[in-house]
Structures are given as structure tokens and as C-alpha cells.
Amino acid sequence: MRTTVKHHVAGTVKRSFIQIFLYIFHKLGMATELERRDVAASQTLRAALSKVETAHPGFTYDLVVGIMRRGDLSINMNESVLRLQGSTSEADVVEYRLSRSEDAFQELNKKSAALKKILSRIPDEITDRKTFLETIKEIASAIKKLLDAVNEVAGFIPGTTGKQALEQRKREFVKFSKRFSNTLKEYFKEGQANSVFVSALYLIHQTNMIMVTVKNKCE
């Protein structure tokens, strides 16, 4: 099976692919000329890419891969996307943020953002064993805190169907958390960092799906 995030988590990380595209655009020397001619051009380009990606999920991924091949650029897509999860703006993650003001919902916002932020540090810290081991401890703690926050929010979910939907999301999250843990064990045996990046992206996707489920059932 090909190790790629395209089909499984493209919706979660589509803005990251757009950021990577704009980075490559700049690397190939086209961004400066575009911005010189029209200051708003890069924003227009970003908006257009986002619109196309929404209508055709995976388009930006294919575009980035195509440009990389033509430009003879070497970029680990999974690593780049994971790293970018720690630098997303409030506007970028609005679909994964809860707007209700109750403490339980705001706490879930904080815990989900904290977990994704820690996971995004993996590419920079994975080669330093001592630092990475500390990061793994942080991730384990952040996962527990997120699950605790989900349990607090569960009491606000109306109806049996809604509660079951959130419970199912929680089970999926736990499954991918265990998978992430197993991937880490394999990494320390075999040193395949890319597998860790992919597993972390799946965990971020599951975190986002929890937020979407709560949002759909409570807002």
C-alpha cells in the first residue's frame, strides 16, 4: 500500500497542500514576479486553489506532485504537511473550532489544538532521540487530556444518536492513537520516519473529525 495522505486525510490538510504549492511556486522564482505585478495575486491564487480543492479533493496534491517532478524538487510531502499543522491560522481551522462559549467546549478547542501543535513538532525533533522521547511523553499526555475533554462535552450532546456518533469518533481516535504508538515502536527498530509522519497525520485527522462531530451535533 502506498504511504500517502492524499485520499485519506486530504480534506484535513488541504490548506497545507496549498501552502506547499505556494512555497514551491516561490522556489521556482514565479512568486516574486507575480507579486510585483499584483500584490493581491497570491491571495487570489490561494482562494482559487481552495475553491478547486473543495470541489475536487486531491487536486492540489496532484498539482504539487506534478510541479515537484517538473521542477526536479525533492520534498517529503507527509513531513511538510505535518510540520505545517503547527502554523495554521485561526481562519484556516475555523471548521475544526467550536463556537459555543461553555467551558467544556472551549477546553476541547484548547486540547485539540495542543495535540496537533505537539504532533507538528515531530519532523523537527524525531532525529534527536532524547528530545523525541520527551515529545512522545507530551503526546501521550495530550491524547489523554483530549479524551477527558471529549468526555466532558459528551454530556452536552442531545439525543442517543448524537451521543453514539461521538462515541464512535472517540473509538476511532483511540484506535489510531494505538496505531501511532505501534508505529513509534517500529520506528525505534527500523528507523522509518515517514511512517511516523503518516501516522501522526492520521491522528490529526481523527482529532479534526471529533471536532466536526461535536460541531455538527451541538451547533
Residue frames as a rotation matrix with the C-alpha (Angstrom) as fourth column:
MET 1
0.575 0.818 0.000 0.00
0.818 -0.575 0.000 0.00
0.000 0.000 -1.000 0.00
ARG 2
-0.153 -0.642 0.751 1.37
0.587 -0.670 -0.454 3.38
0.795 0.371 0.479 -0.97
THR 3
-0.135 0.030 -0.990 2.11
0.955 -0.261 -0.138 5.59
-0.263 -0.965 0.006 2.03
THR 4
-0.812 -0.060 0.580 0.35
0.309 -0.888 0.341 8.85
0.494 0.457 0.740 1.16
VAL 5
-0.707 0.575 -0.412 -2.13
0.302 -0.281 -0.911 11.17
-0.640 -0.768 0.025 2.82
LYS 6
-0.960 0.252 -0.120 -3.87
-0.246 -0.556 0.794 12.09
0.133 0.792 0.596 -0.42
HIS 7
-0.415 0.864 -0.284 -7.03
-0.024 0.301 0.953 10.02
0.909 0.403 -0.104 -0.27
HIS 8
-0.101 0.374 -0.922 -7.43
0.835 0.535 0.126 9.54
0.541 -0.757 -0.366 3.47
VAL 9
0.081 0.092 -0.992 -6.73
0.839 -0.544 0.018 12.93
-0.538 -0.834 -0.121 5.00
ALA 10
-0.584 -0.332 0.741 -6.74
0.751 -0.569 0.337 15.31
0.309 0.753 0.581 2.04
GLY 11
0.373 0.809 0.455 -9.74
0.478 -0.588 0.653 17.20
0.795 -0.026 -0.606 3.46
THR 12
0.775 -0.101 -0.624 -7.98
0.602 -0.184 0.777 17.75
-0.193 -0.978 -0.082 6.76
VAL 13
0.011 -0.924 -0.383 -4.72
0.501 -0.326 0.801 19.02
-0.865 -0.201 0.459 5.27
LYS 14
0.452 0.180 0.873 -5.85
0.892 -0.104 -0.440 20.67
0.012 0.978 -0.208 2.02
ARG 15
0.995 -0.093 0.043 -4.68
-0.094 -0.995 0.018 24.11
0.041 -0.022 -0.999 3.17
SER 16
0.362 -0.917 0.167 -1.27
-0.177 0.108 0.978 22.65
-0.915 -0.384 -0.123 3.88
PHE 17
0.045 -0.308 0.950 -1.01
0.863 0.492 0.119 21.40
-0.504 0.814 0.288 0.31
ILE 18
0.802 0.288 0.524 -1.89
0.526 -0.757 -0.389 24.90
0.285 0.587 -0.758 -0.85
GLN 19
0.826 -0.558 -0.082 0.84
-0.367 -0.643 0.673 26.32
-0.428 -0.525 -0.735 1.37
ILE 20
0.059 -0.819 0.571 3.31
0.289 0.562 0.775 23.81
-0.956 0.119 0.269 -0.08
PHE 21
0.372 0.158 0.915 2.22
0.925 0.018 -0.379 24.76
-0.076 0.987 -0.140 -3.60
LEU 22
0.977 0.027 0.210 2.83
0.050 -0.993 -0.107 28.44
0.206 0.115 -0.972 -2.89
TYR 23
0.522 -0.848 0.088 6.22
-0.274 -0.069 0.959 27.60
-0.808 -0.525 -0.268 -1.37
ILE 24
-0.034 -0.509 0.860 7.24
0.702 0.601 0.383 25.66
-0.712 0.617 0.337 -4.50
PHE 25
0.703 0.395 0.591 5.85
0.698 -0.541 -0.469 28.49
0.135 0.742 -0.656 -6.64
HIS 26
0.911 -0.408 -0.065 8.22
-0.351 -0.848 0.398 30.81
-0.217 -0.339 -0.915 -4.82
LYS 27
0.235 -0.871 0.432 11.15
0.013 0.447 0.894 28.40
-0.972 -0.204 0.117 -5.08
LEU 28
0.081 -0.152 0.985 10.77
0.921 0.389 -0.016 28.27
-0.381 0.909 0.171 -8.86
GLY 29
-0.788 -0.554 -0.267 11.06
0.464 -0.820 0.335 32.06
-0.405 0.140 0.904 -8.99
MET 30
-0.497 0.669 0.552 7.49
0.612 -0.181 0.770 32.77
0.615 0.721 -0.320 -10.10
ALA 31
0.247 0.682 -0.689 6.07
0.969 -0.174 0.174 34.27
-0.001 -0.711 -0.704 -6.90
THR 32
-0.376 -0.478 -0.794 8.20
0.537 -0.811 0.234 37.43
-0.755 -0.338 0.561 -6.92
GLU 33
-0.988 0.008 0.153 7.15
0.132 -0.462 0.877 38.37
0.078 0.887 0.455 -10.43
LEU 34
-0.245 0.969 -0.039 3.50
0.716 0.208 0.667 37.66
0.654 0.135 -0.744 -9.66
GLU 35
0.245 0.315 -0.917 3.54
0.923 -0.364 0.122 39.76
-0.296 -0.876 -0.380 -6.50
ARG 36
-0.709 -0.564 -0.423 5.37
0.387 -0.813 0.436 42.59
-0.590 0.145 0.794 -8.30
ARG 37
-0.862 0.421 0.283 2.63
0.182 -0.264 0.947 42.78
0.474 0.868 0.150 -10.88
ASP 38
0.106 0.960 0.257 -0.27
-0.332 -0.210 0.920 42.40
0.937 -0.183 0.296 -8.44
VAL 39
-0.668 -0.417 0.616 0.04
-0.675 -0.007 -0.738 42.45
0.312 -0.909 -0.277 -4.63
ALA 40
-0.008 0.782 0.623 -3.26
-0.872 0.300 -0.388 40.61
-0.490 -0.546 0.679 -4.21
ALA 41
0.101 0.070 -0.992 -2.37
-0.852 0.521 -0.050 37.93
0.514 0.851 0.112 -6.74
SER 42
-0.813 -0.474 -0.338 -1.09
-0.248 0.807 -0.536 35.39
0.527 -0.351 -0.774 -4.23
GLN 43
-0.706 0.633 0.318 -4.27
-0.361 0.065 -0.930 35.75
-0.609 -0.772 0.183 -2.16
THR 44
0.201 0.777 -0.596 -6.38
-0.947 -0.002 -0.322 35.28
-0.251 0.629 0.736 -5.28
LEU 45
-0.238 -0.405 -0.883 -4.35
-0.646 0.745 -0.168 32.22
0.725 0.530 -0.439 -6.19
ARG 46
-0.981 -0.136 0.137 -4.80
-0.190 0.556 -0.809 30.77
0.034 -0.820 -0.571 -2.70
ALA 47
-0.319 0.941 0.112 -8.56
-0.602 -0.111 -0.790 31.36
-0.731 -0.320 0.602 -2.79
ALA 48
0.230 0.378 -0.897 -8.85
-0.960 0.242 -0.144 29.77
0.162 0.894 0.418 -6.24
LEU 49
-0.592 -0.542 -0.597 -6.89
-0.424 0.839 -0.341 26.71
0.685 0.051 -0.726 -5.16
SER 50
-0.893 0.305 0.331 -9.03
-0.248 0.281 -0.927 26.32
-0.376 -0.910 -0.176 -2.05
LYS 51
0.022 0.963 -0.269 -12.20
-0.835 -0.130 -0.534 26.51
-0.550 0.236 0.801 -4.15
VAL 52
0.116 -0.049 -0.992 -10.98
-0.817 0.563 -0.123 23.89
0.564 0.825 0.025 -6.63
GLU 53
-0.840 -0.511 -0.185 -9.74
-0.301 0.721 -0.624 21.61
0.452 -0.468 -0.759 -3.82
THR 54
-0.580 0.714 0.392 -13.15
-0.509 0.058 -0.859 21.77
-0.635 -0.698 0.330 -2.13
ALA 55
0.396 0.770 -0.500 -14.86
-0.866 0.133 -0.481 20.76
-0.304 0.624 0.720 -5.37
HIS 56
0.732 -0.236 -0.640 -12.23
-0.247 0.783 -0.571 18.17
0.635 0.576 0.514 -6.33
PRO 57
0.754 -0.439 0.489 -10.43
-0.518 0.061 0.853 16.78
-0.405 -0.896 -0.182 -3.24
GLY 58
0.420 -0.698 0.580 -6.89
0.486 0.712 0.506 15.72
-0.767 0.069 0.638 -4.06
PHE 59
0.871 -0.045 0.490 -6.43
0.439 -0.381 -0.814 18.23
0.223 0.924 -0.312 -6.90
THR 60
0.768 -0.593 0.242 -3.83
-0.624 -0.778 0.073 20.31
0.145 -0.207 -0.967 -5.05
TYR 61
0.400 -0.616 0.679 -1.90
-0.243 0.643 0.727 17.18
-0.884 -0.455 0.107 -4.09
ASP 62
0.504 -0.163 0.848 -1.66
0.750 0.569 -0.337 16.11
-0.427 0.806 0.409 -7.72
LEU 63
0.916 -0.141 0.375 -0.70
0.106 -0.817 -0.567 19.65
0.386 0.559 -0.734 -8.74
VAL 64
0.639 -0.702 0.314 2.07
-0.704 -0.370 0.606 19.82
-0.309 -0.609 -0.731 -6.14
VAL 65
0.316 -0.510 0.800 3.43
0.154 0.859 0.488 16.40
-0.936 -0.031 0.350 -7.12
GLY 66
0.699 0.020 0.715 3.39
0.711 0.089 -0.698 17.39
-0.078 0.996 0.049 -10.79
ILE 67
0.884 -0.377 0.276 5.26
-0.307 -0.914 -0.265 20.62
0.352 0.149 -0.924 -10.14
MET 68
0.507 -0.715 0.482 7.81
-0.537 0.175 0.825 18.82
-0.675 -0.677 -0.295 -7.99
ARG 69
0.389 -0.328 0.861 8.51
0.563 0.824 0.059 16.37
-0.729 0.462 0.505 -10.81
ARG 70
0.773 -0.046 0.633 8.80
0.558 -0.427 -0.712 19.09
0.303 0.903 -0.304 -13.43
GLY 71
0.768 -0.445 0.460 10.97
-0.490 -0.871 -0.024 21.28
0.411 -0.207 -0.888 -11.20
ASP 72
0.166 -0.700 -0.695 13.11
0.247 0.712 -0.658 18.36
0.955 -0.062 0.291 -10.03
LEU 73
-0.159 -0.127 0.979 12.34
-0.810 -0.550 -0.203 19.26
0.565 -0.825 -0.015 -6.41
SER 74
-0.387 -0.029 -0.922 12.66
0.319 0.934 -0.163 16.80
0.865 -0.357 -0.352 -3.54
ILE 75
-0.518 0.317 0.795 10.12
-0.783 -0.550 -0.291 17.39
0.345 -0.773 0.533 -0.76
ASN 76
-0.887 0.304 -0.348 8.72
0.405 0.874 -0.268 14.82
0.223 -0.379 -0.898 1.65
MET 77
-0.386 0.817 0.429 5.03
-0.135 -0.510 0.850 15.67
0.913 0.270 0.307 1.36
ASN 78
0.441 0.594 -0.673 3.99
0.536 0.427 0.729 13.94
0.720 -0.682 -0.130 4.58
GLU 79
-0.262 -0.652 -0.711 6.74
0.964 -0.210 -0.163 15.65
-0.043 -0.728 0.684 6.57
SER 80
-0.918 -0.125 0.376 5.90
0.212 -0.956 0.201 19.06
0.335 0.264 0.904 5.11
VAL 81
-0.064 0.983 0.172 2.16
-0.041 -0.175 0.984 18.73
0.997 0.056 0.051 5.72
LEU 82
0.383 0.171 -0.908 2.71
0.814 0.402 0.419 17.56
0.437 -0.899 0.015 9.30
ARG 83
-0.602 -0.698 -0.388 5.06
0.796 -0.561 -0.228 20.45
-0.058 -0.446 0.893 10.05
LEU 84
-0.801 0.307 0.513 2.54
-0.002 -0.859 0.512 22.94
0.598 0.409 0.689 8.67
GLN 85
0.136 0.903 -0.407 -0.16
0.566 0.266 0.780 21.74
0.813 -0.337 -0.475 11.07
GLY 86
-0.001 -0.209 -0.978 1.56
0.981 -0.190 0.040 23.76
-0.194 -0.959 0.206 13.78
SER 87
-0.838 -0.398 -0.373 1.44
0.328 -0.914 0.240 27.03
-0.436 0.079 0.896 11.85
THR 88
-0.398 0.776 0.490 -2.20
0.755 -0.027 0.655 27.21
0.521 0.630 -0.575 10.75
SER 89
-0.919 0.108 0.379 -4.09
-0.225 -0.933 -0.281 30.41
0.324 -0.343 0.882 11.47
GLU 90
-0.637 0.756 0.150 -7.45
-0.113 0.100 -0.989 30.80
-0.762 -0.647 0.022 13.23
ALA 91
0.054 0.672 -0.738 -9.09
-0.894 -0.297 -0.336 31.34
-0.445 0.678 0.585 9.83
ASP 92
-0.468 -0.347 -0.813 -7.60
-0.751 0.641 0.159 28.11
0.466 0.685 -0.560 8.50
VAL 93
-0.920 0.013 -0.392 -9.02
0.174 0.909 -0.378 25.94
0.351 -0.416 -0.838 11.29
VAL 94
-0.647 0.707 0.285 -12.41
-0.761 -0.579 -0.291 27.57
-0.040 -0.405 0.913 11.81
GLU 95
0.156 0.748 -0.645 -14.20
-0.695 0.547 0.466 24.42
0.702 0.376 0.605 10.61
TYR 96
0.023 -0.228 -0.973 -12.50
0.428 0.882 -0.196 22.50
0.904 -0.412 0.118 13.41
ARG 97
-0.959 -0.281 0.039 -13.14
0.100 -0.464 -0.880 25.02
0.266 -0.840 0.473 16.18
LEU 98
-0.183 0.923 -0.338 -16.22
0.942 0.263 0.208 25.11
0.281 -0.281 -0.918 18.40
SER 99
-0.500 0.030 0.866 -18.01
0.112 -0.989 0.099 28.41
0.859 0.147 0.491 18.82
ARG 100
0.608 0.765 -0.212 -20.01
0.302 0.025 0.953 27.61
0.735 -0.643 -0.216 21.97
SER 101
0.122 -0.562 0.818 -18.80
-0.516 -0.740 -0.431 29.57
0.848 -0.370 -0.380 24.98
GLU 102
0.936 0.255 0.243 -19.25
-0.336 0.437 0.834 26.92
0.107 -0.862 0.495 27.69
ASP 103
0.244 -0.915 0.321 -16.00
-0.869 -0.060 0.491 25.89
-0.430 -0.399 -0.810 29.39
ALA 104
0.251 -0.114 0.961 -16.26
0.051 0.993 0.105 22.29
-0.967 0.022 0.255 28.19
PHE 105
0.859 0.132 0.494 -16.31
0.486 0.093 -0.869 23.34
-0.160 0.987 0.016 24.53
GLN 106
0.792 -0.604 0.088 -13.52
-0.545 -0.765 -0.343 25.89
0.274 0.224 -0.935 24.88
GLU 107
0.215 -0.713 0.668 -11.43
-0.667 0.393 0.633 23.33
-0.714 -0.582 -0.391 26.74
LEU 108
0.490 0.017 0.872 -11.90
0.448 0.853 -0.269 20.86
-0.748 0.522 0.410 23.89
ASN 109
0.973 -0.179 0.147 -10.75
0.025 -0.553 -0.833 23.57
0.230 0.814 -0.533 21.46
LYS 110
0.489 -0.826 0.281 -7.59
-0.871 -0.443 0.212 24.05
-0.051 -0.348 -0.936 23.52
LYS 111
0.163 -0.428 0.889 -6.83
-0.354 0.816 0.457 20.34
-0.921 -0.389 -0.018 23.90
SER 112
0.733 0.124 0.668 -7.31
0.514 0.542 -0.665 19.53
-0.445 0.831 0.334 20.22
ALA 113
0.892 -0.432 0.132 -5.11
-0.239 -0.699 -0.674 22.46
0.383 0.569 -0.727 19.18
ALA 114
0.375 -0.777 0.505 -2.46
-0.856 -0.080 0.511 21.47
-0.357 -0.624 -0.695 21.72
LEU 115
0.379 -0.200 0.904 -2.27
0.109 0.979 0.171 17.89
-0.919 0.034 0.392 20.46
LYS 116
0.858 -0.011 0.514 -1.93
0.514 0.061 -0.856 18.98
-0.022 0.998 0.058 16.84
LYS 117
0.780 -0.601 0.171 0.74
-0.577 -0.798 -0.173 21.51
0.241 0.036 -0.970 17.78
ILE 118
0.233 -0.705 0.670 2.83
-0.633 0.413 0.655 18.86
-0.738 -0.576 -0.351 19.54
LEU 119
0.499 0.012 0.866 2.43
0.442 0.856 -0.266 16.39
-0.745 0.516 0.422 16.67
SER 120
0.980 -0.084 0.183 3.58
0.121 -0.483 -0.867 19.07
0.161 0.872 -0.463 14.22
ARG 121
0.533 -0.826 0.181 6.93
-0.816 -0.446 0.367 19.21
-0.222 -0.344 -0.912 16.03
ILE 122
0.714 -0.210 0.668 7.77
0.064 0.969 0.237 15.60
-0.697 -0.126 0.706 15.17
PRO 123
0.839 -0.418 0.347 9.66
0.447 0.168 -0.879 16.33
0.309 0.893 0.328 11.91
ASP 124
0.463 -0.678 0.571 12.00
-0.456 -0.734 -0.502 18.73
0.760 -0.028 -0.649 13.73
GLU 125
0.190 -0.329 0.925 12.56
-0.980 -0.007 0.199 16.54
-0.059 -0.944 -0.324 16.78
ILE 126
0.942 0.335 0.029 12.49
-0.333 0.942 -0.049 12.95
-0.043 0.036 0.998 15.56
THR 127
0.527 -0.803 -0.278 16.23
0.107 0.387 -0.916 12.77
0.843 0.453 0.290 14.86
ASP 128
-0.465 -0.612 0.640 17.15
-0.607 -0.305 -0.733 13.83
0.644 -0.730 -0.230 18.42
ARG 129
-0.321 0.367 -0.873 16.34
0.329 0.908 0.260 10.70
0.888 -0.204 -0.412 20.42
LYS 130
-0.774 -0.030 -0.632 16.34
0.632 -0.094 -0.769 12.37
-0.037 -0.995 0.092 23.85
THR 131
-0.840 0.473 -0.267 14.14
-0.451 -0.881 -0.144 15.27
-0.303 -0.001 0.953 22.72
PHE 132
-0.461 0.678 -0.573 11.83
-0.557 0.281 0.782 12.96
0.691 0.679 0.248 20.77
LEU 133
-0.545 0.233 -0.806 11.28
0.576 0.802 -0.158 10.69
0.610 -0.550 -0.571 23.76
GLU 134
-0.825 0.252 -0.506 10.16
0.290 -0.580 -0.762 13.73
-0.485 -0.775 0.405 25.76
THR 135
-0.694 0.579 -0.428 7.88
-0.720 -0.555 0.416 14.74
0.003 0.596 0.803 22.89
ILE 136
-0.520 0.485 -0.703 6.32
0.009 0.826 0.563 11.27
0.854 0.286 -0.434 22.89
LYS 137
-0.681 0.249 -0.689 5.50
0.732 0.195 -0.653 11.71
-0.029 -0.949 -0.315 26.58
GLU 138
-0.796 0.380 -0.472 3.88
-0.266 -0.919 -0.291 15.06
-0.544 -0.106 0.832 25.77
ILE 139
-0.626 0.561 -0.542 1.83
-0.594 0.108 0.797 13.45
0.505 0.821 0.266 23.00
ALA 140
-0.571 0.389 -0.723 0.60
0.504 0.861 0.066 10.69
0.648 -0.327 -0.688 25.34
SER 141
-0.710 0.275 -0.648 -0.44
0.531 -0.396 -0.750 13.28
-0.463 -0.876 0.135 27.91
ALA 142
-0.767 0.404 -0.499 -2.14
-0.556 -0.806 0.203 15.44
-0.320 0.433 0.843 25.26
ILE 143
-0.634 0.538 -0.556 -4.10
-0.176 0.600 0.781 12.43
0.753 0.592 -0.285 23.98
LYS 144
-0.559 0.397 -0.728 -5.37
0.802 0.484 -0.351 11.65
0.213 -0.780 -0.589 27.48
LYS 145
-0.720 0.252 -0.646 -6.35
0.178 -0.834 -0.523 15.29
-0.671 -0.492 0.555 28.07
LEU 146
-0.778 0.451 -0.437 -8.19
-0.607 -0.357 0.710 15.40
0.164 0.818 0.551 24.75
LEU 147
-0.536 0.584 -0.609 -10.18
0.283 0.804 0.522 12.28
0.795 0.107 -0.597 25.61
ASP 148
-0.605 0.294 -0.740 -11.05
0.752 -0.096 -0.652 13.75
-0.262 -0.951 -0.163 29.02
ALA 149
-0.783 0.283 -0.554 -12.26
-0.305 -0.951 -0.054 16.91
-0.542 0.127 0.830 27.27
VAL 150
-0.705 0.542 -0.457 -14.37
-0.367 0.273 0.889 14.84
0.607 0.794 0.006 24.85
ASN 151
-0.538 0.493 -0.684 -16.00
0.723 0.687 -0.074 13.07
0.433 -0.534 -0.726 27.80
GLU 152
-0.684 0.259 -0.682 -16.90
0.370 -0.683 -0.630 16.44
-0.629 -0.683 0.371 29.33
VAL 153
-0.757 0.371 -0.538 -18.51
-0.626 -0.650 0.431 17.62
-0.190 0.663 0.724 26.10
ALA 154
-0.867 0.392 -0.308 -20.43
0.173 0.816 0.552 14.36
0.468 0.425 -0.775 25.66
GLY 155
-0.583 0.651 -0.486 -22.90
0.694 0.088 -0.714 15.48
-0.422 -0.754 -0.503 28.33
PHE 156
-0.413 0.397 -0.820 -23.98
-0.320 -0.906 -0.277 18.37
-0.853 0.148 0.501 26.09
ILE 157
-0.945 0.034 -0.325 -24.74
-0.305 0.263 0.915 16.17
0.117 0.964 -0.238 23.06
PRO 158
-0.209 0.949 0.234 -28.52
-0.848 -0.057 -0.527 15.88
-0.487 -0.309 0.817 22.63
GLY 159
0.641 0.661 -0.390 -30.18
-0.768 0.548 -0.332 12.57
-0.005 0.512 0.859 21.78
THR 160
0.576 -0.352 0.738 -28.97
-0.069 0.879 0.473 8.99
-0.815 -0.323 0.481 21.66
THR 161
0.826 -0.220 0.518 -27.90
0.563 0.294 -0.773 9.17
0.018 0.930 0.367 18.00
GLY 162
0.711 -0.559 0.427 -25.64
-0.346 -0.806 -0.480 12.15
0.612 0.193 -0.767 18.62
LYS 163
0.478 -0.518 0.709 -24.02
-0.788 0.105 0.607 10.54
-0.389 -0.849 -0.358 21.65
GLN 164
0.662 -0.193 0.725 -23.42
0.268 0.963 0.012 7.33
-0.700 0.186 0.689 19.69
ALA 165
0.863 -0.333 0.379 -21.83
0.313 -0.236 -0.920 9.29
0.396 0.913 -0.099 16.84
LEU 166
0.516 -0.692 0.505 -19.39
-0.763 -0.639 -0.096 10.96
0.389 -0.336 -0.858 19.22
GLU 167
0.497 -0.304 0.813 -18.64
-0.503 0.663 0.555 7.66
-0.708 -0.684 0.176 20.95
GLN 168
0.829 -0.168 0.533 -17.82
0.486 0.687 -0.540 6.11
-0.276 0.707 0.651 17.58
ARG 169
0.725 -0.576 0.377 -15.48
-0.118 -0.644 -0.756 9.00
0.678 0.504 -0.535 16.77
LYS 170
0.461 -0.541 0.703 -13.80
-0.883 -0.203 0.423 8.54
-0.086 -0.816 -0.571 20.12
ARG 171
0.653 -0.182 0.735 -13.27
0.009 0.972 0.233 4.84
-0.757 -0.146 0.637 19.45
GLU 172
0.840 -0.346 0.418 -11.71
0.476 0.100 -0.874 5.67
0.260 0.933 0.249 16.08
PHE 173
0.605 -0.619 0.501 -9.43
-0.579 -0.774 -0.258 8.19
0.547 -0.134 -0.826 17.74
VAL 174
0.473 -0.396 0.787 -8.32
-0.683 0.399 0.612 5.63
-0.557 -0.827 -0.082 20.31
LYS 175
0.809 -0.134 0.573 -7.68
0.376 0.867 -0.327 3.07
-0.453 0.480 0.751 17.56
PHE 176
0.711 -0.547 0.442 -5.43
0.302 -0.330 -0.895 5.49
0.635 0.770 -0.070 15.66
SER 177
0.570 -0.518 0.637 -3.73
-0.802 -0.519 0.295 6.52
0.178 -0.679 -0.712 18.90
LYS 178
0.568 -0.325 0.756 -2.76
-0.216 0.827 0.519 2.89
-0.794 -0.458 0.400 19.47
ARG 179
0.807 -0.259 0.530 -1.66
0.590 0.388 -0.708 2.61
-0.022 0.885 0.466 15.86
PHE 180
0.697 -0.561 0.446 0.52
-0.343 -0.807 -0.480 5.69
0.630 0.182 -0.755 16.34
SER 181
0.513 -0.479 0.712 2.06
-0.769 0.113 0.630 4.09
-0.382 -0.870 -0.311 19.43
ASN 182
0.646 -0.239 0.724 2.83
0.297 0.954 0.050 0.90
-0.703 0.183 0.688 17.48
THR 183
0.842 -0.333 0.425 4.34
0.349 -0.265 -0.899 2.94
0.412 0.905 -0.108 14.65
LEU 184
0.611 -0.631 0.479 6.68
-0.750 -0.655 0.094 4.60
0.254 -0.417 -0.873 17.14
LYS 185
0.499 -0.402 0.767 7.84
-0.347 0.719 0.603 1.19
-0.794 -0.567 0.219 18.37
GLU 186
0.716 -0.202 0.668 8.56
0.637 0.580 -0.508 0.16
-0.285 0.789 0.544 14.79
TYR 187
0.857 -0.403 0.321 10.42
-0.145 -0.786 -0.601 3.42
0.495 0.469 -0.732 14.19
PHE 188
0.476 -0.701 0.530 12.84
-0.847 -0.204 0.491 2.74
-0.236 -0.683 -0.691 17.01
LYS 189
0.382 -0.322 0.866 13.51
0.111 0.946 0.303 -0.68
-0.917 -0.020 0.397 15.49
GLU 190
0.252 -0.154 0.955 13.68
0.907 0.381 -0.178 0.21
-0.336 0.912 0.235 11.81
GLY 191
-0.496 -0.549 -0.673 14.12
0.398 -0.833 0.385 4.00
-0.772 -0.077 0.631 11.65
GLN 192
-0.528 0.381 0.759 11.34
0.793 -0.100 0.601 4.68
0.305 0.919 -0.249 9.12
ALA 193
-0.843 0.124 -0.523 10.48
0.218 -0.811 -0.543 8.29
-0.491 -0.572 0.657 9.96
ASN 194
-0.827 0.536 -0.170 7.96
-0.445 -0.440 0.780 8.69
0.343 0.721 0.602 7.12
SER 195
-0.354 0.707 -0.612 5.69
0.477 0.700 0.532 6.08
0.804 -0.104 -0.585 8.71
VAL 196
-0.494 0.121 -0.861 5.63
0.818 -0.272 -0.507 8.19
-0.296 -0.955 0.036 11.88
PHE 197
-0.933 0.137 -0.334 4.71
-0.215 -0.954 0.207 11.30
-0.290 0.265 0.920 9.87
VAL 198
-0.619 0.724 -0.304 1.83
-0.218 0.213 0.952 9.48
0.754 0.656 0.026 8.18
SER 199
-0.289 0.490 -0.822 0.56
0.801 0.594 0.072 8.01
0.524 -0.638 -0.564 11.45
ALA 200
-0.708 -0.016 -0.706 0.67
0.503 -0.713 -0.489 11.46
-0.496 -0.701 0.512 13.09
LEU 201
-0.896 0.392 -0.210 -1.34
-0.435 -0.673 0.598 12.89
0.093 0.627 0.773 10.20
TYR 202
-0.385 0.773 -0.504 -3.99
0.256 0.615 0.746 10.20
0.887 0.158 -0.435 10.64
LEU 203
-0.366 0.206 -0.908 -4.19
0.931 0.079 -0.357 11.12
-0.002 -0.975 -0.220 14.33
ILE 204
-0.891 0.052 -0.452 -4.63
-0.019 -0.997 -0.076 14.79
-0.454 -0.059 0.889 13.44
HIS 205
-0.722 0.656 -0.221 -7.38
-0.313 -0.025 0.950 13.79
0.617 0.754 0.223 11.03
GLN 206
-0.243 0.634 -0.734 -9.16
0.694 0.642 0.325 11.81
0.678 -0.430 -0.596 13.74
THR 207
-0.640 -0.031 -0.768 -8.84
0.641 -0.573 -0.511 14.80
-0.424 -0.819 0.386 16.10
ASN 208
-0.920 0.282 -0.273 -10.45
-0.377 -0.830 0.412 17.01
-0.110 0.481 0.870 13.49
MET 209
-0.532 0.753 -0.387 -13.25
0.019 0.468 0.884 14.51
0.846 0.463 -0.263 12.93
ILE 210
-0.392 0.361 -0.846 -14.07
0.918 0.207 -0.338 14.61
0.053 -0.909 -0.413 16.64
MET 211
-0.776 0.039 -0.630 -14.34
0.151 -0.958 -0.245 18.40
-0.613 -0.285 0.737 16.41
VAL 212
-0.835 0.482 -0.263 -16.55
-0.423 -0.258 0.869 18.19
0.351 0.837 0.420 13.31
THR 213
-0.432 0.685 -0.587 -18.86
0.529 0.719 0.450 15.67
0.730 -0.116 -0.673 15.01
VAL 214
-0.438 0.236 -0.867 -19.26
0.817 -0.297 -0.494 17.83
-0.374 -0.925 -0.063 18.12
LYS 215
-0.885 0.054 -0.462 -19.81
-0.181 -0.955 0.234 20.88
-0.429 0.291 0.855 15.96
ASN 216
-0.750 0.601 -0.276 -22.48
-0.226 0.161 0.961 19.16
0.622 0.783 0.015 13.88
LYS 217
-0.263 0.660 -0.704 -24.33
0.706 0.629 0.325 17.81
0.657 -0.412 -0.631 16.92
CYS 218
-0.098 0.152 -0.984 -24.16
0.943 -0.301 -0.140 20.89
-0.318 -0.941 -0.114 19.17
GLU 219
-0.627 -0.208 -0.751 -24.05
0.105 -0.977 0.183 24.00
-0.772 0.036 0.635 16.98
